[in-house]
Amino acid sequence: GCSKDFCKKTKWFLPSMRDLITLYNAKSYVNASLSLTASSGAKTLTESYYWSSTEYYNGYAWYLWMGDGYRYNGTKFSNAYVRPVLAF
């Protein structure tokens, strides 16, 4: 899940639910790395909701609470953060 025009030009993408769970499980390491690059504007993972690219149903998608790793689904109009990740 990524803007068609943006993803054509870059390797950034919206992570799947499986990817978000991996980020959650490695959150302390990810945040330590992101803290080292704070001057570039990188933000650490906070205890908030983050969207995944994994659809639940038409008009709905899965998101994850970074506080405890719990998964929810909601309409695509719900408020949550996005954390693009870079393919390598």
The 8 nearest C-alpha neighbors of each residue, nearest first, counted from 0:
[[1, 52, 13, 12, 2, 14, 53, 15],
 [2, 0, 12, 13, 6, 3, 5, 11],
 [1, 3, 5, 4, 6, 0, 12, 7],
 [2, 4, 6, 5, 1, 7, 0, 8],
 [5, 3, 7, 2, 6, 8, 1, 9],
 [4, 6, 2, 7, 8, 3, 9, 1],
 [7, 5, 9, 8, 3, 4, 2, 1],
 [6, 8, 4, 5, 9, 3, 10, 2],
 [7, 9, 6, 5, 4, 10, 11, 3],
 [10, 8, 6, 11, 7, 5, 85, 12],
 [9, 11, 86, 85, 6, 12, 8, 87],
 [12, 10, 85, 84, 9, 83, 86, 6],
 [13, 11, 83, 1, 84, 14, 0, 85],
 [12, 14, 83, 0, 52, 1, 51, 84],
 [15, 13, 18, 51, 52, 12, 19, 84],
 [14, 16, 52, 51, 18, 53, 17, 19],
 [15, 17, 19, 51, 18, 53, 20, 14],
 [16, 18, 20, 15, 19, 21, 14, 51],
 [19, 17, 21, 15, 14, 16, 20, 22],
 [20, 18, 22, 16, 21, 17, 23, 14],
 [21, 19, 23, 17, 22, 18, 24, 16],
 [20, 22, 18, 24, 19, 23, 25, 17],
 [23, 21, 19, 25, 20, 24, 26, 18],
 [22, 24, 26, 20, 25, 21, 19, 65],
 [23, 25, 21, 22, 26, 20, 68, 27],
 [24, 26, 22, 23, 28, 27, 29, 21],
 [27, 25, 23, 29, 28, 22, 24, 30],
 [26, 28, 30, 29, 25, 31, 24, 23],
 [29, 27, 31, 26, 25, 30, 32, 33],
 [28, 30, 26, 32, 31, 27, 25, 33],
 [31, 29, 33, 43, 27, 32, 28, 26],
 [32, 30, 28, 34, 29, 33, 27, 35],
 [33, 31, 29, 35, 30, 34, 28, 36],
 [32, 34, 30, 36, 35, 31, 43, 41],
 [35, 33, 37, 31, 36, 32, 30, 43],
 [36, 34, 32, 33, 37, 31, 38, 30],
 [35, 37, 33, 34, 38, 39, 41, 32],
 [38, 36, 41, 34, 40, 39, 35, 33],
 [37, 39, 40, 36, 41, 35, 34, 42],
 [40, 38, 37, 36, 41, 42, 35, 33],
 [39, 41, 37, 38, 42, 36, 33, 34],
 [40, 42, 37, 39, 33, 36, 43, 38],
 [43, 41, 40, 33, 37, 44, 34, 30],
 [42, 44, 30, 33, 45, 34, 41, 29],
 [45, 43, 30, 42, 46, 26, 65, 29],
 [44, 46, 47, 43, 65, 66, 42, 48],
 [47, 45, 66, 65, 64, 44, 48, 67],
 [46, 48, 64, 45, 65, 49, 66, 80],
 [47, 49, 64, 79, 63, 80, 62, 65],
 [50, 48, 80, 79, 63, 62, 81, 47],
 [51, 49, 62, 81, 79, 80, 61, 63],
 [50, 52, 15, 16, 53, 62, 14, 61],
 [51, 53, 15, 0, 13, 14, 54, 50],
 [54, 52, 15, 51, 60, 61, 16, 55],
 [53, 55, 60, 56, 59, 61, 52, 57],
 [54, 56, 60, 59, 61, 72, 53, 57],
 [57, 55, 59, 54, 58, 60, 74, 72],
 [56, 58, 59, 55, 54, 60, 74, 75],
 [57, 59, 74, 75, 56, 60, 54, 55],
 [60, 58, 74, 56, 73, 55, 75, 57],
 [59, 61, 54, 55, 72, 53, 73, 75],
 [62, 60, 72, 71, 51, 53, 55, 54],
 [63, 61, 50, 49, 51, 71, 70, 72],
 [62, 64, 70, 49, 48, 69, 68, 65],
 [63, 65, 48, 68, 66, 69, 47, 67],
 [66, 64, 46, 68, 47, 67, 63, 23],
 [65, 67, 46, 64, 68, 47, 45, 69],
 [66, 68, 69, 65, 64, 46, 23, 63],
 [69, 67, 65, 64, 63, 66, 23, 70],
 [68, 70, 64, 67, 63, 71, 65, 66],
 [71, 69, 63, 62, 68, 64, 61, 72],
 [72, 70, 62, 61, 63, 73, 69, 64],
 [73, 71, 61, 60, 62, 55, 59, 70],
 [72, 74, 59, 60, 75, 77, 61, 71],
 [75, 73, 59, 76, 77, 58, 60, 72],
 [74, 76, 59, 77, 58, 60, 73, 78],
 [75, 77, 74, 78, 73, 58, 59, 79],
 [78, 76, 75, 74, 73, 79, 59, 50],
 [79, 77, 76, 80, 48, 75, 50, 49],
 [80, 78, 48, 49, 50, 77, 81, 47],
 [81, 79, 49, 48, 50, 82, 78, 47],
 [80, 82, 49, 50, 83, 79, 13, 51],
 [83, 81, 84, 80, 13, 49, 14, 50],
 [84, 82, 13, 12, 11, 81, 14, 85],
 [85, 83, 11, 12, 82, 13, 14, 86],
 [84, 86, 11, 10, 87, 12, 83, 9],
 [87, 85, 10, 11, 84, 12, 9, 83],
 [86, 85, 10, 11, 84, 9, 12, 83]]
